[in-house]
Each structure stands twice: as C-alpha cells, then as structure tokens.
Amino acid sequence: MKMNDDPLARARALAVRHKAELFIKAGPMLDNAEMLGRFGLTPERLAEMRENAEVLALERGDVWFYPAFQFKEDGSLIYRLAEYLDIFRLDSPWALLDLILVGTELHGMDIVDAMRARRDDILDRELAQEQGDGFA
C-alpha cells in the first residue's frame, strides 16, 4: 500500500512530526544509563517506574528517554507531576507531554511552569478540564 492509498498516512506523518517537535520542546532528555547513574536506580526499578507511570518516559524506537524537567535535584518529581502521571496513566505519555508543555497558558504559564510555581489554581483547573468538567 502506497502512502496515497492509506487514508491515515497524512495523519500519521503529522503525528510523527508533532512527537519530534515535543521532544525538542521538552528540552534535555536523560536516557536509561543517565537515569541509573544519576538517581542510583537498578534497571529493574527503572522498568517498574515506567510500567507504573511513576515517571514520564518516552519511547523512541527501542530507546527510552526521560525529560529532565520532571526531576528536582534530589531525583524526586516536580510538584504534582505524580498526580498527572497517575490520572493520565492510560493515555499516551506523548499526550501527557503535549498537555503539560503546550496545553494551557494561563497567566503566561504552561503546566510545567505552574508545577514549579506551585500554582494549584492553574493545576486544578487543567485537571478538571481534562477529566471532563471544564467548568470546575
């Protein structure tokens, strides 16, 4: 089947391009080796963290990447990211990345800025909208 024969080919191509743009917008990435070395994790624990949505992990080919913005200096997640990971665990990690980097721009902040600033008003509103109650 040629690309012209596939009615979804254009949409798939746009999705690939959008993922590439998100990957760049997310800033520095850590790979598995950096995660293990920086945070003293075992490969098994890191795999468990990915499976349990305890960390934002992006798969590209057969390699996992972890946006560095999600971690504080001590290796813990930035404020309320764990809540977002839990709520959106069934969705694509790419969809969550899109939401927190591009999603809202209230008061000149995206979700990551709001997490760093501990802006519960922005974070609560965005969660309510994403969970289907746009008027919360």
The first five atom37 places (N, CA, C, CB, O) and aatype in JSON, in Angstrom:
{
  "aatype": [12, 11, 12, 2, 3, 3, 14, 10, 0, 1, 0, 1, 0, 10, 0, 19, 1, 8, 11, 0, 6, 10, 13, 9, 11, 0, 7, 14, 12, 10, 3, 2, 0, 6, 12, 10, 7, 1, 13, 7, 10, 16, 14, 6, 1, 10, 0, 6, 12, 1, 6, 2, 0, 6, 19, 10, 0, 10, 6, 1, 7, 3, 19, 17, 13, 18, 14, 0, 13, 5, 13, 11, 6, 3, 7, 15, 10, 9, 18, 1, 10, 0, 6, 18, 10, 3, 9, 13, 1, 10, 3, 15, 14, 17, 0, 10, 10, 3, 10, 9, 10, 19, 7, 16, 6, 10, 8, 7, 12, 3, 9, 19, 3, 0, 12, 1, 0, 1, 1, 3, 3, 9, 10, 3, 1, 6, 10, 0, 5, 6, 5, 7, 3, 7, 13, 0],
  "atom_mask": [
    [1, 1, 1, 1, 1],
    [1, 1, 1, 1, 1],
    [1, 1, 1, 1, 1],
    [1, 1, 1, 1, 1],
    [1, 1, 1, 1, 1],
    [1, 1, 1, 1, 1],
    [1, 1, 1, 1, 1],
    [1, 1, 1, 1, 1],
    [1, 1, 1, 1, 1],
    [1, 1, 1, 1, 1],
    [1, 1, 1, 1, 1],
    [1, 1, 1, 1, 1],
    [1, 1, 1, 1, 1],
    [1, 1, 1, 1, 1],
    [1, 1, 1, 1, 1],
    [1, 1, 1, 1, 1],
    [1, 1, 1, 1, 1],
    [1, 1, 1, 1, 1],
    [1, 1, 1, 1, 1],
    [1, 1, 1, 1, 1],
    [1, 1, 1, 1, 1],
    [1, 1, 1, 1, 1],
    [1, 1, 1, 1, 1],
    [1, 1, 1, 1, 1],
    [1, 1, 1, 1, 1],
    [1, 1, 1, 1, 1],
    [1, 1, 1, 0, 1],
    [1, 1, 1, 1, 1],
    [1, 1, 1, 1, 1],
    [1, 1, 1, 1, 1],
    [1, 1, 1, 1, 1],
    [1, 1, 1, 1, 1],
    [1, 1, 1, 1, 1],
    [1, 1, 1, 1, 1],
    [1, 1, 1, 1, 1],
    [1, 1, 1, 1, 1],
    [1, 1, 1, 0, 1],
    [1, 1, 1, 1, 1],
    [1, 1, 1, 1, 1],
    [1, 1, 1, 0, 1],
    [1, 1, 1, 1, 1],
    [1, 1, 1, 1, 1],
    [1, 1, 1, 1, 1],
    [1, 1, 1, 1, 1],
    [1, 1, 1, 1, 1],
    [1, 1, 1, 1, 1],
    [1, 1, 1, 1, 1],
    [1, 1, 1, 1, 1],
    [1, 1, 1, 1, 1],
    [1, 1, 1, 1, 1],
    [1, 1, 1, 1, 1],
    [1, 1, 1, 1, 1],
    [1, 1, 1, 1, 1],
    [1, 1, 1, 1, 1],
    [1, 1, 1, 1, 1],
    [1, 1, 1, 1, 1],
    [1, 1, 1, 1, 1],
    [1, 1, 1, 1, 1],
    [1, 1, 1, 1, 1],
    [1, 1, 1, 1, 1],
    [1, 1, 1, 0, 1],
    [1, 1, 1, 1, 1],
    [1, 1, 1, 1, 1],
    [1, 1, 1, 1, 1],
    [1, 1, 1, 1, 1],
    [1, 1, 1, 1, 1],
    [1, 1, 1, 1, 1],
    [1, 1, 1, 1, 1],
    [1, 1, 1, 1, 1],
    [1, 1, 1, 1, 1],
    [1, 1, 1, 1, 1],
    [1, 1, 1, 1, 1],
    [1, 1, 1, 1, 1],
    [1, 1, 1, 1, 1],
    [1, 1, 1, 0, 1],
    [1, 1, 1, 1, 1],
    [1, 1, 1, 1, 1],
    [1, 1, 1, 1, 1],
    [1, 1, 1, 1, 1],
    [1, 1, 1, 1, 1],
    [1, 1, 1, 1, 1],
    [1, 1, 1, 1, 1],
    [1, 1, 1, 1, 1],
    [1, 1, 1, 1, 1],
    [1, 1, 1, 1, 1],
    [1, 1, 1, 1, 1],
    [1, 1, 1, 1, 1],
    [1, 1, 1, 1, 1],
    [1, 1, 1, 1, 1],
    [1, 1, 1, 1, 1],
    [1, 1, 1, 1, 1],
    [1, 1, 1, 1, 1],
    [1, 1, 1, 1, 1],
    [1, 1, 1, 1, 1],
    [1, 1, 1, 1, 1],
    [1, 1, 1, 1, 1],
    [1, 1, 1, 1, 1],
    [1, 1, 1, 1, 1],
    [1, 1, 1, 1, 1],
    [1, 1, 1, 1, 1],
    [1, 1, 1, 1, 1],
    [1, 1, 1, 1, 1],
    [1, 1, 1, 0, 1],
    [1, 1, 1, 1, 1],
    [1, 1, 1, 1, 1],
    [1, 1, 1, 1, 1],
    [1, 1, 1, 1, 1],
    [1, 1, 1, 0, 1],
    [1, 1, 1, 1, 1],
    [1, 1, 1, 1, 1],
    [1, 1, 1, 1, 1],
    [1, 1, 1, 1, 1],
    [1, 1, 1, 1, 1],
    [1, 1, 1, 1, 1],
    [1, 1, 1, 1, 1],
    [1, 1, 1, 1, 1],
    [1, 1, 1, 1, 1],
    [1, 1, 1, 1, 1],
    [1, 1, 1, 1, 1],
    [1, 1, 1, 1, 1],
    [1, 1, 1, 1, 1],
    [1, 1, 1, 1, 1],
    [1, 1, 1, 1, 1],
    [1, 1, 1, 1, 1],
    [1, 1, 1, 1, 1],
    [1, 1, 1, 1, 1],
    [1, 1, 1, 1, 1],
    [1, 1, 1, 1, 1],
    [1, 1, 1, 1, 1],
    [1, 1, 1, 1, 1],
    [1, 1, 1, 1, 1],
    [1, 1, 1, 0, 1],
    [1, 1, 1, 1, 1],
    [1, 1, 1, 0, 1],
    [1, 1, 1, 1, 1],
    [1, 1, 1, 1, 1]
  ],
  "atom_positions": [
    [[0.84, -1.18, 0.0], [0.0, 0.0, 0.0], [0.89, 1.25, 0.0], [-0.96, 0.0, 1.22], [1.76, 1.41, 0.86]],
    [[0.65, 2.1, -0.96], [1.39, 3.36, -1.04], [0.78, 4.37, -0.07], [1.37, 3.92, -2.49], [-0.35, 4.21, 0.4]],
    [[1.57, 5.4, 0.23], [1.09, 6.42, 1.16], [-0.23, 7.03, 0.7], [2.15, 7.53, 1.32], [-1.1, 7.31, 1.52]],
    [[-0.38, 7.23, -0.6], [-1.61, 7.82, -1.13], [-2.8, 6.89, -0.96], [-1.43, 8.17, -2.6], [-3.95, 7.35, -0.95]],
    [[-2.54, 5.57, -0.83], [-3.62, 4.61, -0.67], [-4.09, 4.51, 0.78], [-3.18, 3.24, -1.15], [-5.17, 4.0, 1.06]],
    [[-3.3, 5.0, 1.69], [-3.63, 4.93, 3.11], [-4.3, 6.23, 3.54], [-2.35, 4.66, 3.97], [-3.66, 7.28, 3.55]],
    [[-5.58, 6.18, 3.88], [-6.28, 7.41, 4.24], [-5.74, 8.07, 5.52], [-7.75, 7.13, 4.41], [-5.99, 9.25, 5.77]],
    [[-5.0, 7.31, 6.32], [-4.46, 7.86, 7.56], [-2.99, 8.25, 7.46], [-4.63, 6.87, 8.68], [-2.39, 8.69, 8.44]],
    [[-2.41, 8.1, 6.29], [-0.97, 8.36, 6.13], [-0.6, 9.79, 6.51], [-0.55, 8.09, 4.68], [0.4, 10.0, 7.2]],
    [[-1.37, 10.75, 6.08], [-1.07, 12.15, 6.41], [-1.16, 12.39, 7.92], [-2.03, 13.1, 5.67], [-0.3, 13.06, 8.49]],
    [[-2.18, 11.84, 8.55], [-2.34, 11.99, 10.0], [-1.17, 11.35, 10.74], [-3.68, 11.37, 10.47], [-0.66, 11.9, 11.71]],
    [[-0.75, 10.17, 10.27], [0.4, 9.51, 10.92], [1.67, 10.33, 10.75], [0.6, 8.1, 10.33], [2.47, 10.45, 11.69]],
    [[1.86, 10.89, 9.58], [3.05, 11.72, 9.33], [3.03, 12.96, 10.22], [3.12, 12.13, 7.84], [4.06, 13.36, 10.76]],
    [[1.87, 13.57, 10.37], [1.75, 14.73, 11.26], [2.03, 14.35, 12.71], [0.35, 15.35, 11.14], [2.65, 15.11, 13.44]],
    [[1.57, 13.17, 13.12], [1.83, 12.71, 14.5], [3.31, 12.5, 14.74], [1.07, 11.4, 14.77], [3.83, 12.87, 15.8]],
    [[4.01, 11.93, 13.77], [5.46, 11.74, 13.89], [6.15, 13.09, 14.02], [6.02, 10.95, 12.67], [7.04, 13.26, 14.85]],
    [[5.75, 14.04, 13.19], [6.34, 15.38, 13.25], [6.05, 16.06, 14.58], [5.82, 16.24, 12.09], [6.92, 16.7, 15.17]],
    [[4.82, 15.91, 15.06], [4.45, 16.54, 16.34], [5.26, 15.94, 17.49], [2.93, 16.36, 16.61], [5.7, 16.67, 18.38]],
    [[5.46, 14.63, 17.48], [6.29, 14.0, 18.52], [7.71, 14.55, 18.48], [6.32, 12.47, 18.34], [8.31, 14.82, 19.53]],
    [[8.25, 14.72, 17.29], [9.6, 15.28, 17.16], [9.66, 16.7, 17.73], [10.06, 15.27, 15.68], [10.62, 17.06, 18.4]],
    [[8.63, 17.49, 17.45], [8.58, 18.86, 17.98], [8.46, 18.86, 19.51], [7.39, 19.62, 17.37], [9.11, 19.66, 20.19]],
    [[7.64, 17.96, 20.05], [7.5, 17.85, 21.51], [8.82, 17.43, 22.15], [6.4, 16.85, 21.87], [9.19, 17.94, 23.21]],
    [[9.51, 16.5, 21.51], [10.78, 16.0, 22.03], [11.77, 17.15, 22.17], [11.36, 14.9, 21.1], [12.48, 17.25, 23.17]],
    [[11.8, 18.02, 21.17], [12.7, 19.18, 21.21], [12.22, 20.19, 22.26], [12.77, 19.86, 19.82], [13.03, 20.7, 23.04]],
    [[10.92, 20.47, 22.29], [10.37, 21.45, 23.24], [10.58, 21.02, 24.69], [8.87, 21.65, 22.98], [10.73, 21.87, 25.57]],
    [[10.6, 19.71, 24.95], [10.77, 19.2, 26.31], [12.15, 19.51, 26.87], [10.54, 17.7, 26.35], [12.35, 19.46, 28.09]],
    [[13.1, 19.83, 26.01], [14.44, 20.18, 26.5], [15.3, 18.96, 26.72], [0.0, 0.0, 0.0], [15.07, 17.91, 26.12]],
    [[16.29, 19.09, 27.59], [17.23, 17.98, 27.79], [16.51, 16.69, 28.21], [18.26, 18.36, 28.85], [15.55, 16.71, 28.97]],
    [[17.02, 15.6, 27.68], [16.49, 14.27, 27.99], [17.56, 13.44, 28.67], [15.98, 13.57, 26.71], [18.75, 13.59, 28.4]],
    [[17.13, 12.56, 29.53], [18.0, 11.57, 30.14], [17.7, 10.23, 29.5], [17.82, 11.52, 31.7], [16.54, 9.91, 29.25]],
    [[18.73, 9.44, 29.24], [18.5, 8.09, 28.74], [18.57, 7.12, 29.91], [19.53, 7.71, 27.64], [18.75, 7.53, 31.05]],
    [[18.42, 5.83, 29.63], [18.43, 4.83, 30.71], [19.7, 4.91, 31.54], [18.27, 3.43, 30.15], [19.65, 4.9, 32.77]],
    [[20.85, 4.98, 30.87], [22.14, 5.0, 31.59], [22.23, 6.21, 32.52], [23.31, 5.01, 30.6], [22.7, 6.09, 33.65]],
    [[21.78, 7.37, 32.05], [21.81, 8.57, 32.88], [20.85, 8.45, 34.07], [21.46, 9.81, 32.04], [21.17, 8.9, 35.17]],
    [[19.7, 7.86, 33.85], [18.74, 7.66, 34.95], [19.34, 6.74, 36.01], [17.42, 7.07, 34.42], [19.22, 7.0, 37.21]],
    [[19.97, 5.66, 35.56], [20.56, 4.71, 36.51], [21.68, 5.36, 37.3], [21.08, 3.47, 35.77], [21.75, 5.22, 38.52]],
    [[22.56, 6.08, 36.6], [23.71, 6.69, 37.25], [23.35, 7.87, 38.14], [0.0, 0.0, 0.0], [23.85, 7.98, 39.26]],
    [[22.5, 8.74, 37.65], [22.17, 9.96, 38.39], [21.34, 9.69, 39.63], [21.43, 10.92, 37.49], [21.54, 10.32, 40.67]],
    [[20.41, 8.74, 39.53], [19.47, 8.52, 40.63], [19.69, 7.2, 41.36], [18.07, 8.57, 40.1], [18.92, 6.85, 42.25]],
    [[20.74, 6.47, 40.99], [21.07, 5.23, 41.7], [20.02, 4.15, 41.57], [0.0, 0.0, 0.0], [19.79, 3.39, 42.51]],
    [[19.38, 4.07, 40.42], [18.33, 3.08, 40.19], [18.92, 1.81, 39.59], [17.24, 3.64, 39.27], [19.99, 1.83, 38.99]],
    [[18.22, 0.72, 39.77], [18.57, -0.52, 39.06], [17.74, -0.55, 37.77], [18.3, -1.8, 39.94], [16.71, 0.11, 37.7]],
    [[18.17, -1.3, 36.77], [17.37, -1.41, 35.55], [15.95, -1.93, 35.85], [18.06, -2.34, 34.55], [14.98, -1.51, 35.22]],
    [[15.85, -2.84, 36.8], [14.54, -3.39, 37.16], [13.64, -2.31, 37.77], [14.71, -4.56, 38.14], [12.46, -2.24, 37.45]],
    [[14.2, -1.5, 38.65], [13.4, -0.44, 39.28], [12.97, 0.61, 38.25], [14.21, 0.24, 40.4], [11.85, 1.1, 38.31]],
    [[13.85, 0.94, 37.32], [13.5, 1.91, 36.28], [12.38, 1.37, 35.4], [14.74, 2.25, 35.42], [11.45, 2.1, 35.07]],
    [[12.45, 0.09, 35.03], [11.38, -0.52, 34.24], [10.07, -0.52, 35.02], [11.76, -1.97, 33.85], [9.0, -0.27, 34.45]],
    [[10.14, -0.78, 36.31], [8.96, -0.76, 37.16], [8.36, 0.65, 37.22], [9.31, -1.25, 38.58], [7.14, 0.82, 37.18]],
    [[9.21, 1.65, 37.31], [8.73, 3.03, 37.33], [8.0, 3.38, 36.04], [9.9, 4.0, 37.55], [6.97, 4.05, 36.07]],
    [[8.54, 2.93, 34.91], [7.86, 3.17, 33.63], [6.51, 2.47, 33.6], [8.74, 2.69, 32.45], [5.49, 3.07, 33.24]],
    [[6.49, 1.2, 33.97], [5.26, 0.41, 33.92], [4.19, 0.95, 34.86], [5.56, -1.04, 34.27], [3.0, 0.86, 34.55]],
    [[4.59, 1.5, 35.98], [3.65, 2.01, 36.97], [3.36, 3.5, 36.82], [4.17, 1.75, 38.36], [2.74, 4.11, 37.69]],
    [[3.81, 4.09, 35.73], [3.6, 5.52, 35.47], [4.09, 6.38, 36.62], [2.11, 5.8, 35.21], [3.42, 7.33, 37.03]],
    [[5.27, 6.05, 37.14], [5.88, 6.83, 38.21], [6.85, 7.86, 37.66], [6.6, 5.92, 39.2], [7.41, 8.66, 38.41]],
    [[7.04, 7.85, 36.36], [7.97, 8.75, 35.7], [7.46, 8.94, 34.27], [9.45, 8.18, 35.72], [6.87, 8.03, 33.69]],
    [[7.69, 10.11, 33.71], [7.31, 10.36, 32.32], [8.41, 9.79, 31.44], [7.08, 11.89, 32.04], [9.52, 10.31, 31.41]],
    [[8.09, 8.73, 30.72], [9.05, 8.03, 29.88], [8.54, 8.0, 28.45], [9.31, 6.59, 30.4], [7.39, 7.65, 28.19]],
    [[9.4, 8.37, 27.53], [9.05, 8.44, 26.11], [9.86, 7.42, 25.34], [9.29, 9.87, 25.55], [11.09, 7.4, 25.41]],
    [[9.17, 6.57, 24.61], [9.85, 5.55, 23.83], [10.04, 6.05, 22.4], [9.06, 4.21, 23.85], [9.09, 6.48, 21.74]],
    [[11.28, 5.98, 21.93], [11.59, 6.33, 20.54], [12.39, 5.18, 19.98], [12.38, 7.7, 20.42], [13.56, 4.99, 20.3]],
    [[11.73, 4.41, 19.12], [12.36, 3.19, 18.63], [12.42, 2.21, 19.79], [0.0, 0.0, 0.0], [11.4, 1.89, 20.4]],
    [[13.62, 1.73, 20.07], [13.78, 0.81, 21.2], [14.52, 1.47, 22.37], [14.52, -0.44, 20.76], [15.06, 0.79, 23.23]],
    [[14.53, 2.8, 22.38], [15.24, 3.56, 23.42], [14.23, 4.38, 24.22], [16.32, 4.48, 22.78], [13.3, 4.96, 23.67]],
    [[14.43, 4.41, 25.53], [13.59, 5.21, 26.42], [14.29, 6.51, 26.76], [13.24, 4.43, 27.71], [15.5, 6.53, 27.0]],
    [[13.52, 7.59, 26.79], [14.02, 8.9, 27.17], [13.12, 9.47, 28.26], [14.09, 9.86, 25.94], [11.92, 9.2, 28.31]],
    [[13.73, 10.27, 29.13], [13.03, 10.85, 30.28], [13.31, 12.35, 30.29], [13.49, 10.17, 31.62], [14.44, 12.76, 30.51]],
    [[12.28, 13.18, 30.07], [12.5, 14.62, 30.09], [13.08, 15.06, 31.44], [11.19, 15.37, 29.81], [12.52, 14.75, 32.49]],
    [[14.18, 15.77, 31.4], [14.87, 16.18, 32.62], [14.04, 17.17, 33.44], [16.22, 16.8, 32.29], [14.21, 17.26, 34.65]],
    [[13.14, 17.92, 32.78], [12.37, 18.94, 33.5], [11.53, 18.35, 34.63], [11.47, 19.68, 32.54], [11.14, 19.06, 35.55]],
    [[11.24, 17.05, 34.56], [10.33, 16.46, 35.54], [10.97, 16.19, 36.9], [9.79, 15.17, 35.0], [10.28, 15.89, 37.87]],
    [[12.3, 16.31, 36.97], [13.0, 15.97, 38.2], [13.55, 17.19, 38.93], [14.13, 15.02, 37.89], [14.02, 18.14, 38.32]],
    [[13.47, 17.12, 40.26], [14.17, 18.09, 41.1], [15.59, 17.56, 41.29], [13.44, 18.3, 42.49], [15.9, 16.45, 40.87]],
    [[16.44, 18.35, 41.91], [17.85, 17.96, 42.09], [18.01, 16.63, 42.81], [18.57, 19.03, 42.87], [18.94, 15.87, 42.52]],
    [[17.11, 16.33, 43.74], [17.23, 15.09, 44.52], [16.64, 13.87, 43.8], [16.54, 15.25, 45.85], [16.64, 12.77, 44.34]],
    [[16.15, 14.08, 42.58], [15.59, 12.98, 41.8], [14.1, 12.8, 41.96], [0.0, 0.0, 0.0], [13.5, 12.0, 41.24]],
    [[13.5, 13.52, 42.88], [12.05, 13.42, 43.03], [11.38, 14.23, 41.91], [11.59, 13.93, 44.43], [11.99, 15.09, 41.29]],
    [[10.11, 13.94, 41.69], [9.36, 14.62, 40.64], [8.96, 16.02, 41.08], [8.12, 13.81, 40.26], [8.77, 16.27, 42.27]],
    [[8.84, 16.93, 40.11], [8.38, 18.27, 40.42], [6.94, 18.2, 40.96], [8.45, 19.18, 39.16], [6.23, 17.22, 40.77]],
    [[6.57, 19.25, 41.63], [5.3, 19.37, 42.33], [4.12, 18.92, 41.47], [5.08, 20.8, 42.78], [3.91, 19.44, 40.37]],
    [[3.37, 17.95, 41.96], [2.12, 17.43, 41.41], [2.26, 16.67, 40.1], [1.17, 18.55, 41.21], [1.25, 16.26, 39.53]],
    [[3.46, 16.46, 39.6], [3.6, 15.66, 38.38], [3.12, 14.24, 38.62], [5.06, 15.67, 37.89], [2.52, 13.64, 37.73]],
    [[3.38, 13.68, 39.79], [2.93, 12.31, 40.1], [1.41, 12.19, 39.94], [3.35, 11.91, 41.53], [0.91, 11.18, 39.46]],
    [[0.69, 13.23, 40.34], [-0.77, 13.23, 40.2], [-1.17, 13.19, 38.73], [-1.38, 14.48, 40.89], [-2.06, 12.44, 38.35]],
    [[-0.51, 13.99, 37.91], [-0.79, 13.99, 36.48], [-0.45, 12.64, 35.86], [0.0, 15.11, 35.78], [-1.21, 12.13, 35.04]],
    [[0.68, 12.06, 36.24], [1.07, 10.75, 35.72], [0.03, 9.7, 36.09], [2.45, 10.34, 36.27], [-0.3, 8.84, 35.27]],
    [[-0.47, 9.75, 37.3], [-1.46, 8.77, 37.74], [-2.78, 8.94, 36.99], [-1.7, 8.91, 39.24], [-3.36, 7.96, 36.54]],
    [[-3.24, 10.16, 36.87], [-4.52, 10.41, 36.2], [-4.46, 10.06, 34.72], [-4.91, 11.87, 36.37], [-5.44, 9.55, 34.17]],
    [[-3.33, 10.32, 34.08], [-3.23, 10.09, 32.64], [-2.5, 8.8, 32.3], [-2.52, 11.25, 31.99], [-2.02, 8.64, 31.18]],
    [[-2.42, 7.87, 33.25], [-1.64, 6.64, 33.03], [-2.15, 5.82, 31.85], [-1.67, 5.8, 34.28], [-1.36, 5.1, 31.24]],
    [[-3.42, 5.89, 31.51], [-3.95, 5.11, 30.4], [-3.74, 5.79, 29.06], [-5.41, 4.85, 30.61], [-3.85, 5.15, 28.01]],
    [[-3.44, 7.05, 29.08], [-3.18, 7.78, 27.84], [-1.72, 7.63, 27.45], [-3.55, 9.28, 28.0], [-0.91, 7.12, 28.22]],
    [[-1.42, 8.06, 26.28], [-0.05, 8.04, 25.79], [0.81, 9.01, 26.59], [0.01, 8.38, 24.29], [0.36, 10.11, 26.91]],
    [[2.05, 8.62, 26.91], [2.94, 9.59, 27.56], [3.17, 10.81, 26.67], [4.28, 8.94, 27.91], [3.44, 11.9, 27.16]],
    [[3.07, 10.61, 25.36], [3.21, 11.74, 24.44], [2.05, 12.71, 24.6], [3.29, 11.24, 22.99], [2.24, 13.92, 24.51]],
    [[0.85, 12.19, 24.84], [-0.32, 13.06, 25.06], [-0.14, 13.87, 26.34], [-1.62, 12.23, 25.13], [-0.48, 15.05, 26.38]],
    [[0.39, 13.23, 27.38], [0.65, 13.96, 28.63], [1.72, 15.02, 28.42], [1.07, 12.98, 29.74], [1.59, 16.14, 28.91]],
    [[2.77, 14.67, 27.7], [3.82, 15.66, 27.41], [3.23, 16.84, 26.66], [4.97, 15.02, 26.59], [3.55, 17.99, 26.96]],
    [[2.38, 16.57, 25.7], [1.72, 17.64, 24.94], [0.89, 18.51, 25.87], [0.84, 17.05, 23.82], [0.93, 19.74, 25.78]],
    [[0.14, 17.89, 26.76], [-0.7, 18.65, 27.7], [0.14, 19.56, 28.58], [-1.52, 17.7, 28.56], [-0.16, 20.74, 28.71]],
    [[1.19, 19.03, 29.18], [1.92, 19.83, 30.16], [2.86, 20.85, 29.53], [2.69, 18.94, 31.07], [3.22, 21.83, 30.17]],
    [[3.25, 20.62, 28.27], [4.13, 21.6, 27.62], [3.38, 22.6, 26.77], [5.14, 20.88, 26.77], [3.8, 23.75, 26.64]],
    [[2.28, 22.16, 26.18], [1.58, 23.01, 25.22], [0.19, 23.36, 25.71], [1.51, 22.32, 23.87], [-0.37, 24.39, 25.33]],
    [[-0.37, 22.51, 26.54], [-1.77, 22.58, 26.96], [-2.33, 23.95, 27.26], [0.0, 0.0, 0.0], [-2.95, 24.56, 26.39]],
    [[-2.12, 24.43, 28.43], [-2.74, 25.69, 28.84], [-1.7, 26.78, 28.92], [-3.46, 25.53, 30.2], [-0.5, 26.52, 29.06]],
    [[-2.14, 27.98, 28.83], [-1.25, 29.12, 29.01], [-1.97, 30.17, 29.85], [-0.79, 29.72, 27.64], [-2.21, 31.29, 29.4]],
    [[-2.31, 29.78, 31.06], [-2.96, 30.71, 31.97], [-1.93, 31.54, 32.7], [-3.85, 29.96, 32.98], [-0.92, 31.01, 33.17]],
    [[-2.17, 32.8, 32.79], [-1.25, 33.7, 33.49], [0.17, 33.59, 32.93], [-1.25, 33.39, 34.99], [1.15, 33.76, 33.66]],
    [[0.28, 33.31, 31.63], [1.59, 33.22, 30.99], [2.38, 31.98, 31.36], [0.0, 0.0, 0.0], [3.6, 31.94, 31.15]],
    [[1.72, 30.96, 31.89], [2.42, 29.74, 32.32], [1.89, 28.53, 31.58], [2.26, 29.54, 33.84], [0.7, 28.44, 31.27]],
    [[2.79, 27.59, 31.29], [2.32, 26.27, 30.89], [2.25, 25.42, 32.15], [3.27, 25.63, 29.8], [2.55, 25.91, 33.24]],
    [[1.87, 24.17, 32.03], [1.69, 23.32, 33.21], [2.99, 23.12, 33.98], [1.12, 21.97, 32.79], [2.98, 23.12, 35.21]],
    [[4.1, 22.94, 33.27], [5.38, 22.76, 33.96], [5.71, 24.0, 34.79], [6.51, 22.47, 32.94], [6.15, 23.88, 35.93]],
    [[5.52, 25.18, 34.21], [5.74, 26.42, 34.97], [4.84, 26.47, 36.21], [5.49, 27.66, 34.08], [5.28, 26.85, 37.29]],
    [[3.58, 26.07, 36.03], [2.63, 26.09, 37.15], [3.04, 25.09, 38.23], [1.21, 25.76, 36.65], [2.88, 25.37, 39.42]],
    [[3.58, 23.95, 37.83], [4.06, 22.97, 38.82], [5.23, 23.54, 39.6], [4.47, 21.66, 38.13], [5.29, 23.42, 40.82]],
    [[6.16, 24.15, 38.9], [7.33, 24.73, 39.57], [6.94, 25.87, 40.51], [8.34, 25.24, 38.54], [7.55, 26.05, 41.57]],
    [[5.92, 26.63, 40.12], [5.46, 27.76, 40.93], [4.42, 27.34, 41.97], [4.88, 28.85, 40.03], [3.94, 28.17, 42.75]],
    [[4.06, 26.05, 41.98], [3.06, 25.52, 42.91], [1.73, 26.27, 42.79], [3.57, 25.6, 44.35], [1.12, 26.63, 43.79]],
    [[1.3, 26.49, 41.55], [0.05, 27.2, 41.27], [-1.1, 26.21, 41.2], [0.17, 28.0, 39.94], [-1.49, 25.75, 40.12]],
    [[-1.65, 25.87, 42.36], [-2.74, 24.91, 42.43], [-3.97, 25.38, 41.65], [-3.12, 24.65, 43.86], [-4.7, 24.55, 41.11]],
    [[-4.2, 26.68, 41.58], [-5.36, 27.17, 40.85], [-5.28, 26.76, 39.38], [-5.45, 28.69, 40.97], [-6.28, 26.33, 38.8]],
    [[-4.12, 26.89, 38.78], [-3.93, 26.51, 37.38], [-3.97, 25.0, 37.23], [-2.6, 27.08, 36.84], [-4.63, 24.48, 36.34]],
    [[-3.26, 24.3, 38.1], [-3.18, 22.84, 38.01], [-4.53, 22.18, 38.22], [-2.18, 22.31, 39.03], [-4.88, 21.25, 37.5]],
    [[-5.29, 22.65, 39.19], [-6.62, 22.08, 39.45], [-7.55, 22.32, 38.27], [-7.22, 22.68, 40.73], [-8.31, 21.43, 37.87]],
    [[-7.5, 23.51, 37.72], [-8.38, 23.84, 36.59], [-8.06, 22.96, 35.39], [-8.25, 25.32, 36.22], [-8.97, 22.46, 34.73]],
    [[-6.79, 22.79, 35.09], [-6.4, 21.97, 33.94], [-6.81, 20.51, 34.14], [-4.89, 22.07, 33.7], [-7.31, 19.88, 33.21]],
    [[-6.61, 19.99, 35.34], [-7.03, 18.61, 35.61], [-8.54, 18.46, 35.46], [-6.6, 18.19, 37.03], [-9.01, 17.48, 34.89]],
    [[-9.3, 19.42, 35.98], [-10.75, 19.35, 35.87], [-11.19, 19.36, 34.42], [-11.4, 20.52, 36.63], [-12.09, 18.62, 34.04]],
    [[-10.57, 20.19, 33.61], [-10.92, 20.24, 32.2], [-10.59, 18.94, 31.5], [-10.21, 21.4, 31.51], [-11.38, 18.44, 30.7]],
    [[-9.44, 18.38, 31.8], [-9.03, 17.14, 31.15], [-9.87, 15.95, 31.59], [-7.57, 16.87, 31.44], [-10.0, 14.97, 30.86]],
    [[-10.44, 16.04, 32.78], [-11.28, 14.95, 33.28], [-12.74, 15.15, 32.92], [-11.14, 14.83, 34.78], [-13.6, 14.39, 33.37]],
    [[-13.03, 16.14, 32.12], [-14.37, 16.29, 31.59], [-15.23, 17.34, 32.24], [0.0, 0.0, 0.0], [-16.39, 17.49, 31.86]],
    [[-14.73, 18.07, 33.21], [-15.51, 19.11, 33.86], [-14.84, 20.45, 33.58], [-15.64, 18.86, 35.39], [-14.09, 20.96, 34.41]],
    [[-15.11, 21.0, 32.43], [-14.45, 22.22, 32.01], [-14.84, 23.45, 32.79], [0.0, 0.0, 0.0], [-14.29, 24.53, 32.55]],
    [[-15.79, 23.32, 33.73], [-16.25, 24.48, 34.48], [-15.84, 24.43, 35.94], [-17.74, 24.59, 34.39], [-16.35, 25.19, 36.75]],
    [[-14.92, 23.54, 36.28], [-14.51, 23.41, 37.69], [-13.7, 24.6, 38.13], [-13.7, 22.14, 37.92], [-13.27, 24.67, 39.28]]
  ]
}
